[in-house]
Amino acid sequence: MRALLSEPCGALDALVATHGRVVGLAVGPARLVVVGDADLVGEVLAAPAERFRWRTAFRTLTIVTGPTAMMVSDGDDYRRRRRLAQPAFARRRLAAWAPLVVREVDRAIDDLSVGEPADLHEAMRAVVRRVVVRVLFGESLAGRADAIGAALAPAIAYAGSPALRQLPHPLPVGARAAARRARRRVDRLLDDEIARRRAASPTPGARADGGPGRDGPDGDGAERGRRGDVLDALLAAAADGGADDAEVRDQVVTLIAAGHDTTSAAISWLLTEVLLRPDVLARLRAEADAARSAGDGSPDDDGPGQLDPERLPYADAVVQESLRLHPAGPIAPRWVVQPLQLGPYAVPPRTALVWSPYLLGRDPDHWDGPMSFRPDRFLGTDGDGGPGASDAYLPFGAGPRKCIGFALAHLEMQLIAARVAQRLDATPSFTAVPPAVGMVTSRPSGGVPVVVTERRPGGRGPA
C-alpha cells in the first residue's frame, strides 16, 4: 500500500503481476481495493453515486482546490458546481479556440534556441496554462496566466507528492505551509480580477454558452475577448446567492490547476513516445502539412499555417494511443459509504476504492500487444484492440464524474502533436520511455529533455 501511495504506476504493475487485476489491501483498519478489470470498472461507474464520497477520497487535494471545489464535492453541490462550468467546455465553443492553441505552440517553439537543450515538458506546460486561462477565464486574466502558474507551483507540487508526505499539520514550515502560502497568493490575484469585473459591471452577463456576450470578441478595451466566461458565470451565481467569493475562487483555481497540470503531463508522455519513433513523427508532419487550412495570410487571418483538427485523424489516433498507455491520472479514487457488490467481490463501507485507467489501457485481454505504441489501432472502428477494447479505454473517466475538460485536453494534445511535428526537429536526450512519477498526475521522470536541431517555418511569426 505504501508504494501505491508514492508512485502509483510502478506499484500497479507490481500488484497485477503478483495478484491479478483486482486486489484488496489492508494496513490495520485501513482498507483499499484496486480494480483494473474492465467489467468490474464498468460496475463501479454504473453504481449509484450515493454509494460513494469523493470529498473523503480527495481530501488531501483541498490544500490546492479549497473545500468547495467541484472535484471535492458530492451530491447536489457537485451537480450545481458542474452545471455552472459545463457550458464553457461545449465542443462547438472549443473548436473556435484551435487557432489560439496553434499560436501558443508557435510562440513556445519560437522561444527555443537551435543547438541548445530544452525541456519540452516545461515548454508545453506553459502553452497549456496560457490556453486554459484564456479559454475559460477570458483575455483579462490571460495576462496573468504565467503569474498564476508560478504562484500555484508549490501547491501543485505538494499535491503530487507521496501521500505519506502530506500528513496534516498546523506548523508554518515545510512543503505544506508553502502550499498554503501559494494558494493565498493565487487568491489575491483572483480577488483583484473579481473586484475589477464587479466594478466594470455590477451584474455580470454570464454568457457561458459560447455566444458573444456584451463584451465579446468584437468588444473594445480591457473587456475584449471575455465572451461571458466561466468566471462571469460564477460571479452571476454569487450575485444570485448561489455561491460566495470563496467558492468562486475554489472553482477557478481547480479548473486552472487541473486543466494545465493533467494535460501537460499527458502531452509530455505523447512527445516522449513520438520522439522515439521517427516514423510516427514523419507521419504526423506529413498530415499536418496537408491539413493547413485555407486563408488569405493577413495578420488577422487564422491561416495559412493554422491546423484544422478535423483533418488530423492520425494526430487524433496518436493522442488516443498515448492516453491508452499513459493516462494523466493513473488512478481514480472514491470512498465507499454503502455496501457494494462487484462481481464476486463484496466491498464494505469505509473502504478506499481505486479503479485504474492505467491498468485498463494495458490489459492484454482487451488490447492486442498492449505495451506496443501503435496509433493505427485507433483508426478503425475498434482498431485491432480486440473485442470490447472501447470498454478498456477510459483515460478521462466516464459518467457524471467524467473529466469536465476532456474535450479541451484532447484538442490541445492533438494540435500540439501536429504542430510540434510540423515545426520542430529535436534529438531526444533519452533512449527509452522513462518511468512515471507523480501521485495525482503521472508524468515522465525528468521531463522531456531534447536538443533542438531545427525550427521550421510556421504559418505566422519567425521561424
C-alpha positions as a printed NumPy array, in Angstrom:
array([[  0.   ,   0.   ,   0.   ],
       [  2.874,   2.379,   0.775],
       [  4.192,   2.047,  -2.805],
       [  0.748,   2.725,  -4.26 ],
       [  0.593,   5.964,  -2.266],
       [  4.008,   7.038,  -3.538],
       [  4.415,   6.158,  -7.24 ],
       [  1.175,   4.52 ,  -8.404],
       [  2.22 ,   3.305, -11.87 ],
       [  5.074,   1.076, -10.725],
       [  3.004,  -0.192,  -7.814],
       [  0.063,  -1.037, -10.083],
       [  2.304,  -3.03 , -12.416],
       [  3.693,  -4.972,  -9.46 ],
       [  0.243,  -5.659,  -7.994],
       [ -1.128,  -7.011, -11.263],
       [  1.913,  -9.178, -11.85 ],
       [  1.585, -10.698,  -8.388],
       [ -2.119, -10.699,  -7.564],
       [ -4.164, -10.087, -10.723],
       [ -6.406,  -7.214, -11.783],
       [ -8.452,  -6.945,  -8.568],
       [ -6.503,  -6.536,  -5.348],
       [ -7.563,  -5.931,  -1.757],
       [ -5.058,  -4.386,   0.634],
       [ -5.235,  -3.688,   4.347],
       [ -2.963,  -1.988,   6.849],
       [ -4.517,  -2.091,  10.287],
       [ -8.085,  -0.753,   9.96 ],
       [ -7.374,   0.889,   6.587],
       [ -8.787,  -0.978,   3.572],
       [ -8.034,  -0.376,  -0.093],
       [ -9.407,  -2.153,  -3.173],
       [ -7.709,  -1.701,  -6.566],
       [ -9.821,  -2.533,  -9.627],
       [ -8.214,  -2.925, -13.041],
       [-10.734,  -5.279, -14.656],
       [-12.849,  -3.555, -17.337],
       [-16.093,  -5.367, -16.482],
       [-15.811,  -4.557, -12.789],
       [-14.796,  -0.956, -13.508],
       [-17.981,  -0.729, -15.541],
       [-19.921,  -1.833, -12.464],
       [-18.156,   0.789, -10.345],
       [-19.036,   3.526, -12.81 ],
       [-22.647,   2.338, -13.096],
       [-23.212,   2.202,  -9.329],
       [-25.335,   4.985,  -7.779],
       [-23.273,   7.979,  -6.739],
       [-24.809,   7.833,  -3.27 ],
       [-22.692,   4.777,  -2.521],
       [-19.506,   6.837,  -2.685],
       [-17.949,  10.02 ,  -1.355],
       [-15.365,  11.924,  -3.307],
       [-14.621,  14.571,  -0.676],
       [-13.104,  11.891,   1.557],
       [-11.106,  10.344,  -1.292],
       [ -9.681,  13.698,  -2.424],
       [ -9.277,  15.362,   0.953],
       [ -5.503,  15.784,   0.536],
       [ -6.131,  17.944,  -2.563],
       [ -8.122,  20.593,  -0.702],
       [ -4.927,  22.422,   0.129],
       [ -4.847,  23.295,  -3.594],
       [ -8.509,  23.211,  -4.579],
       [-10.082,  24.602,  -1.431],
       [-13.021,  22.908,   0.316],
       [-15.764,  23.939,  -2.131],
       [-14.191,  22.931,  -5.455],
       [-16.153,  20.705,  -7.811],
       [-13.548,  17.94 ,  -7.588],
       [-14.007,  17.524,  -3.84 ],
       [-17.783,  17.952,  -3.838],
       [-20.568,  15.395,  -3.527],
       [-24.29 ,  15.211,  -4.242],
       [-26.226,  18.361,  -5.084],
       [-23.206,  20.591,  -4.503],
       [-21.251,  18.696,  -7.142],
       [-24.093,  18.79 ,  -9.647],
       [-24.651,  22.536,  -9.169],
       [-20.967,  23.399,  -9.489],
       [-20.502,  21.247, -12.57 ],
       [-23.611,  22.751, -14.187],
       [-22.159,  26.253, -13.848],
       [-18.902,  25.343, -15.583],
       [-20.158,  22.806, -18.136],
       [-21.23 ,  25.187, -20.959],
       [-17.709,  26.583, -21.277],
       [-16.491,  23.151, -22.37 ],
       [-19.032,  22.608, -25.168],
       [-17.376,  21.219, -28.281],
       [-18.843,  23.922, -30.503],
       [-17.209,  26.528, -28.269],
       [-13.829,  24.824, -28.042],
       [-13.437,  24.417, -31.799],
       [-13.145,  28.185, -32.076],
       [-10.027,  28.099, -29.886],
       [ -7.929,  25.874, -32.157],
       [ -6.076,  28.888, -33.66 ],
       [ -5.156,  30.037, -30.135],
       [ -3.598,  26.663, -29.332],
       [ -1.523,  26.743, -32.506],
       [ -0.364,  30.317, -31.888],
       [  0.739,  29.461, -28.36 ],
       [  2.648,  26.399, -29.606],
       [  4.321,  28.604, -32.217],
       [  5.243,  31.082, -29.509],
       [  6.84 ,  28.325, -27.424],
       [  8.731,  26.88 , -30.396],
       [  9.998,  30.315, -31.426],
       [ 11.421,  30.745, -27.92 ],
       [ 13.554,  27.594, -28.241],
       [ 17.167,  28.022, -29.351],
       [ 18.634,  25.823, -32.069],
       [ 21.543,  23.756, -30.778],
       [ 20.516,  24.227, -27.158],
       [ 18.973,  21.758, -24.708],
       [ 15.336,  22.274, -23.813],
       [ 12.647,  20.591, -21.749],
       [  9.514,  20.213, -23.852],
       [  7.54 ,  19.324, -20.719],
       [  8.058,  22.815, -19.33 ],
       [  7.586,  24.476, -22.721],
       [  4.257,  22.746, -23.378],
       [  3.171,  23.21 , -19.775],
       [  3.331,  26.966, -20.331],
       [  1.366,  26.58 , -23.572],
       [ -1.413,  24.622, -21.887],
       [ -1.593,  27.002, -18.927],
       [ -1.991,  30.048, -21.181],
       [ -4.627,  28.324, -23.288],
       [ -6.644,  27.116, -20.302],
       [ -6.682,  30.515, -18.621],
       [ -7.6  ,  32.302, -21.843],
       [-10.302,  29.849, -22.913],
       [-12.024,  29.573, -19.542],
       [-11.41 ,  32.945, -17.949],
       [-11.006,  35.446, -20.734],
       [ -8.492,  37.888, -22.072],
       [ -8.135,  39.959, -18.927],
       [ -6.99 ,  37.013, -16.803],
       [ -4.877,  35.563, -19.621],
       [ -2.199,  38.187, -18.982],
       [ -1.767,  36.701, -15.515],
       [ -1.553,  33.072, -16.635],
       [  2.19 ,  32.732, -16.042],
       [  1.972,  34.553, -12.716],
       [ -0.846,  32.245, -11.612],
       [  1.17 ,  29.222, -12.707],
       [  4.231,  30.353, -10.786],
       [  2.169,  31.105,  -7.696],
       [  0.396,  27.735,  -7.824],
       [  3.528,  25.659,  -8.438],
       [  4.358,  24.866,  -4.767],
       [  0.771,  23.791,  -4.091],
       [  0.613,  21.541,  -7.163],
       [  3.992,  20.016,  -6.322],
       [  2.792,  19.293,  -2.783],
       [ -0.441,  17.67 ,  -4.014],
       [  1.602,  15.457,  -6.329],
       [  3.993,  14.285,  -3.638],
       [  3.597,  10.847,  -1.994],
       [  0.527,  10.695,   0.21 ],
       [  2.573,   9.83 ,   3.288],
       [  4.335,  13.198,   2.948],
       [  1.018,  15.021,   3.081],
       [  0.089,  14.291,   6.68 ],
       [ -1.766,  17.353,   8.035],
       [ -0.033,  19.657,  10.466],
       [ -0.602,  23.275,  11.508],
       [  3.057,  24.319,  11.609],
       [  4.122,  27.229,   9.353],
       [  7.054,  25.276,   7.917],
       [  7.718,  22.739,   5.19 ],
       [  6.027,  21.907,   1.897],
       [  2.521,  22.001,   3.37 ],
       [  2.976,  25.535,   4.626],
       [  4.445,  26.532,   1.243],
       [  1.341,  25.091,  -0.446],
       [ -0.938,  27.145,   1.813],
       [  1.023,  30.304,   1.029],
       [  0.848,  29.509,  -2.689],
       [ -2.923,  29.218,  -2.566],
       [ -3.189,  32.534,  -0.702],
       [ -1.091,  34.246,  -3.39 ],
       [ -3.376,  32.962,  -6.119],
       [ -6.439,  34.028,  -4.138],
       [ -5.103,  37.576,  -4.019],
       [ -4.638,  37.595,  -7.809],
       [ -8.183,  36.342,  -8.272],
       [ -9.607,  38.821,  -5.769],
       [ -8.161,  41.619,  -7.879],
       [ -9.815,  40.234, -11.01 ],
       [-13.145,  39.666,  -9.253],
       [-13.111,  43.243,  -7.952],
       [-12.226,  44.573, -11.416],
       [-15.087,  42.717, -13.066],
       [-17.597,  43.778, -10.473],
       [-16.515,  47.383, -10.82 ],
       [-16.817,  47.155, -14.611],
       [-20.277,  45.569, -14.463],
       [-22.123,  45.048, -11.165],
       [-24.298,  42.333, -12.754],
       [-22.04 ,  40.22 , -14.972],
       [-23.645,  38.728, -18.076],
       [-22.973,  35.056, -17.668],
       [-22.967,  34.014, -21.301],
       [-21.062,  30.802, -20.708],
       [-22.844,  29.15 , -23.641],
       [-20.265,  30.159, -26.205],
       [-22.336,  33.014, -27.637],
       [-20.963,  36.561, -27.904],
       [-21.525,  38.428, -24.67 ],
       [-21.838,  42.163, -24.339],
       [-18.048,  42.311, -24.303],
       [-17.485,  39.504, -26.814],
       [-14.769,  39.021, -29.372],
       [-15.599,  42.273, -31.153],
       [-15.627,  44.34 , -27.958],
       [-13.139,  47.036, -27.057],
       [-10.639,  47.773, -24.316],
       [ -9.919,  45.589, -21.305],
       [-13.095,  43.557, -21.805],
       [-12.206,  42.407, -25.327],
       [-12.495,  38.646, -25.717],
       [-14.207,  37.703, -22.455],
       [-17.175,  36.078, -24.198],
       [-19.084,  35.515, -20.962],
       [-16.6  ,  33.046, -19.495],
       [-16.697,  30.691, -16.512],
       [-15.718,  33.41 , -14.069],
       [-18.659,  35.521, -15.28 ],
       [-20.983,  32.562, -14.711],
       [-19.63 ,  32.   , -11.202],
       [-19.931,  35.672, -10.329],
       [-23.52 ,  35.688, -11.58 ],
       [-24.234,  32.693,  -9.322],
       [-22.65 ,  34.555,  -6.408],
       [-24.824,  37.59 ,  -7.144],
       [-27.89 ,  35.322,  -7.029],
       [-26.823,  33.859,  -3.695],
       [-25.762,  30.529,  -5.186],
       [-22.068,  30.917,  -4.348],
       [-19.741,  33.128,  -2.355],
       [-16.333,  34.517,  -3.272],
       [-14.513,  31.616,  -1.613],
       [-16.382,  29.138,  -3.799],
       [-15.729,  31.243,  -6.902],
       [-12.007,  31.193,  -6.163],
       [-12.02 ,  27.444,  -5.474],
       [-13.64 ,  26.666,  -8.834],
       [-11.26 ,  28.935, -10.758],
       [ -8.133,  27.583,  -9.064],
       [ -9.205,  23.969,  -9.557],
       [-10.007,  24.396, -13.236],
       [ -6.696,  26.145, -13.889],
       [ -4.592,  23.741, -11.822],
       [ -6.244,  20.565, -13.099],
       [ -6.533,  21.881, -16.637],
       [ -2.849,  22.599, -17.115],
       [ -1.255,  20.003, -14.838],
       [ -3.018,  16.91 , -16.178],
       [ -2.955,  17.959, -19.831],
       [  0.701,  18.972, -19.805],
       [  1.589,  15.63 , -18.199],
       [ -0.333,  13.758, -20.904],
       [  1.339,  15.807, -23.643],
       [  4.752,  15.028, -22.172],
       [  4.043,  11.299, -22.454],
       [  2.879,  11.761, -26.033],
       [  6.022,  13.672, -27.022],
       [  8.19 ,  11.087, -25.279],
       [  6.64 ,   8.286, -27.313],
       [  6.68 ,  10.2  , -30.605],
       [ 10.272,  11.445, -30.343],
       [ 11.463,   7.853, -30.007],
       [  9.663,   6.909, -33.244],
       [ 10.826,   8.794, -36.357],
       [  8.182,   7.046, -38.477],
       [  5.366,   8.337, -36.271],
       [  6.896,  11.815, -36.234],
       [  7.225,  11.87 , -40.024],
       [  3.621,  10.765, -40.476],
       [  2.393,  13.455, -38.094],
       [  4.38 ,  16.072, -40.005],
       [  3.073,  14.98 , -43.41 ],
       [ -0.512,  15.06 , -42.159],
       [ -0.078,  18.489, -40.572],
       [  1.446,  19.911, -43.762],
       [ -1.506,  18.596, -45.745],
       [ -4.027,  19.92 , -43.225],
       [ -3.118,  23.605, -43.385],
       [ -6.412,  25.43 , -43.541],
       [ -7.025,  27.887, -46.364],
       [ -6.629,  31.564, -45.572],
       [ -5.541,  34.83 , -47.076],
       [ -2.442,  35.16 , -44.88 ],
       [ -3.445,  38.537, -43.436],
       [ -2.342,  39.354, -39.867],
       [ -5.861,  38.719, -38.526],
       [ -6.445,  35.562, -40.506],
       [ -6.221,  32.127, -38.904],
       [ -4.337,  30.629, -41.871],
       [ -2.428,  29.593, -43.793],
       [ -0.398,  27.603, -41.316],
       [ -3.248,  27.04 , -38.924],
       [ -4.471,  23.491, -38.45 ],
       [ -7.953,  22.083, -38.817],
       [ -8.467,  19.349, -36.171],
       [-10.976,  17.621, -38.441],
       [ -8.173,  16.996, -40.93 ],
       [ -5.799,  15.437, -38.383],
       [ -7.059,  11.849, -37.935],
       [ -3.596,  10.399, -37.399],
       [ -2.762,  13.004, -34.753],
       [ -6.059,  12.078, -33.099],
       [ -5.045,   8.405, -33.128],
       [ -1.63 ,   9.265, -31.664],
       [ -3.375,  11.113, -28.839],
       [ -5.641,   8.155, -28.098],
       [ -2.796,   5.653, -28.17 ],
       [ -0.708,   7.8  , -25.837],
       [ -3.615,   8.236, -23.423],
       [ -4.241,   4.487, -23.501],
       [ -0.724,   3.796, -22.269],
       [ -0.257,   6.94 , -20.208],
       [ -3.464,   8.423, -18.78 ],
       [ -2.57 ,  11.576, -16.878],
       [ -4.333,  10.215, -13.805],
       [ -3.343,   6.545, -13.356],
       [ -5.808,   6.006, -10.512],
       [ -9.321,   7.296,  -9.8  ],
       [-10.203,   7.016,  -6.103],
       [-13.549,   7.151,  -4.349],
       [-14.64 ,   6.333,  -0.791],
       [-17.243,   3.609,  -0.316],
       [-20.007,   4.542,   2.146],
       [-22.582,   1.799,   1.379],
       [-22.051,  -1.939,   0.803],
       [-21.002,  -2.581,  -2.785],
       [-21.009,  -5.829,  -4.741],
       [-18.569,  -6.011,  -7.675],
       [-18.959,  -9.354,  -9.408],
       [-17.922, -11.92 ,  -6.783],
       [-16.326,  -9.286,  -4.531],
       [-18.1  ,  -7.662,  -1.586],
       [-16.694,  -4.224,  -0.788],
       [-17.666,  -2.973,   2.688],
       [-18.194,   0.662,   3.671],
       [-15.186,   2.683,   4.815],
       [-13.079,   1.242,   2.006],
       [-10.99 ,   3.311,  -0.385],
       [-11.809,   2.033,  -3.867],
       [ -9.374,   2.837,  -6.649],
       [-10.104,   1.969, -10.266],
       [ -7.284,   2.415, -12.744],
       [ -7.421,   3.7  , -16.345],
       [ -3.716,   2.87 , -16.444],
       [ -4.395,  -0.828, -15.88 ],
       [ -7.34 ,  -0.867, -18.292],
       [ -5.234,   0.523, -21.101],
       [ -2.617,  -2.195, -20.67 ],
       [ -4.933,  -5.191, -20.299],
       [ -3.915,  -7.946, -22.763],
       [ -7.482,  -9.3  , -22.69 ],
       [ -8.653,  -6.11 , -24.399],
       [ -5.643,  -4.9  , -26.385],
       [ -3.519,  -6.713, -28.921],
       [  0.114,  -6.117, -27.995],
       [ -0.829,  -3.725, -25.174],
       [  2.692,  -2.471, -24.496],
       [  3.421,  -1.542, -28.118],
       [  2.758,   2.019, -29.294],
       [  0.535,   1.598, -32.364],
       [ -1.69 ,   4.589, -33.171],
       [ -3.206,   2.736, -36.132],
       [ -5.253,   0.635, -33.726],
       [ -7.496,   3.709, -33.298],
       [ -8.002,   4.425, -36.982],
       [-10.629,   1.666, -37.429],
       [-13.977,   1.207, -35.715],
       [-12.327,  -0.838, -32.985],
       [ -8.744,  -0.801, -34.197],
       [ -7.039,  -4.124, -33.554],
       [ -7.599,  -3.925, -29.83 ],
       [ -9.893,  -6.91 , -29.825],
       [-13.489,  -7.318, -28.649],
       [-14.554,  -4.749, -26.106],
       [-11.433,  -2.623, -26.339],
       [-13.519,   0.532, -26.029],
       [-14.622,  -0.615, -22.562],
       [-10.969,  -0.537, -21.516],
       [-10.298,   2.968, -22.852],
       [-11.299,   5.399, -20.104],
       [ -8.431,   7.915, -19.727],
       [-10.863,  10.673, -18.679],
       [-13.272,   8.515, -16.682],
       [-16.944,   8.123, -17.575],
       [-20.395,   9.091, -16.409],
       [-21.316,  12.169, -14.371],
       [-17.819,  12.409, -12.853],
       [-16.031,  12.266, -16.199],
       [-13.308,  14.909, -16.503],
       [-15.163,  18.089, -17.391],
       [-12.307,  19.339, -19.547],
       [-11.693,  16.183, -21.592],
       [-12.631,  17.764, -24.939],
       [-10.324,  20.747, -24.416],
       [ -7.481,  18.468, -23.295],
       [ -7.896,  16.239, -26.339],
       [ -7.959,  19.23 , -28.69 ],
       [ -4.803,  20.657, -27.14 ],
       [ -2.972,  17.336, -27.364],
       [ -3.99 ,  16.79 , -30.983],
       [ -2.897,  20.255, -32.138],
       [  0.309,  20.271, -30.096],
       [  1.313,  16.877, -31.501],
       [  0.702,  18.063, -35.046],
       [  2.361,  21.465, -34.671],
       [  5.456,  20.237, -32.849],
       [  5.94 ,  17.561, -35.51 ],
       [  5.426,  20.143, -38.231],
       [  7.756,  22.819, -36.908],
       [ 10.371,  21.273, -34.672],
       [ 13.298,  18.927, -35.184],
       [ 14.801,  17.787, -31.897],
       [ 17.024,  14.985, -30.706],
       [ 15.708,  13.361, -27.518],
       [ 18.163,  13.16 , -24.634],
       [ 16.725,   9.777, -23.653],
       [ 16.72 ,   6.418, -25.385],
       [ 13.724,   4.732, -23.756],
       [ 10.417,   5.722, -22.231],
       [ 11.293,   6.887, -18.701],
       [  9.488,   5.74 , -15.571],
       [  6.459,   7.609, -14.312],
       [  6.5  ,   9.973, -11.366],
       [  3.721,  11.824,  -9.584],
       [  0.903,  10.888,  -7.258],
       [ -2.096,  12.767,  -8.677],
       [ -0.869,  13.06 , -12.25 ],
       [  1.655,  10.792, -13.947],
       [  4.463,  12.4  , -15.951],
       [  7.779,  11.176, -17.377],
       [ 10.622,  11.228, -14.89 ],
       [ 12.994,  14.018, -15.888],
       [ 10.536,  15.752, -18.203],
       [ 11.091,  15.631, -21.968],
       [ 14.719,  16.737, -22.441],
       [ 15.814,  17.354, -26.036],
       [ 18.37 ,  19.259, -28.067],
       [ 16.712,  21.415, -30.709],
       [ 18.248,  20.904, -34.154],
       [ 15.894,  22.956, -36.339],
       [ 12.883,  25.227, -36.07 ],
       [ 10.825,  25.076, -39.249],
       [  8.733,  27.989, -40.553],
       [  5.211,  28.277, -39.249],
       [  2.098,  29.941, -40.517],
       [  2.886,  33.194, -38.725],
       [  5.82 ,  34.638, -36.872],
       [  9.531,  33.97 , -37.314],
       [ 10.891,  30.523, -37.925]])
